[in-house]
Amino acid sequence: MPRGINNWSFQDVKRFISDYNFRLSHVEGSHYFYVGTVNGKVHQICVPFHSNKAIHPKTMKSIINQSGVDIKKWIS
């Protein structure tokens, strides 16, 4: 279970962003690109997939920034 920005897996991120209607746009190697609209703006998120490993916290911060979803919603 994710805590803050630590211990998020690819599946956790995928589950979270699907709640905000992000849809898979395309895949390039091990990186999945999702597109969605938040607050009237279109956002693209790049999420790395490396089996069941946790996503690095700095990468997670980048995903949060790319999404346009308030960080408080990610960490609560």
ABEGO torsion letter per residue (X at the ends): XBBEABGBBAAAAAAAAAAAGBBBABBBEABBBBBBBBGGBBBBBBBBBBEABBBBAAAAAAAAAAAGBBAAAAAX
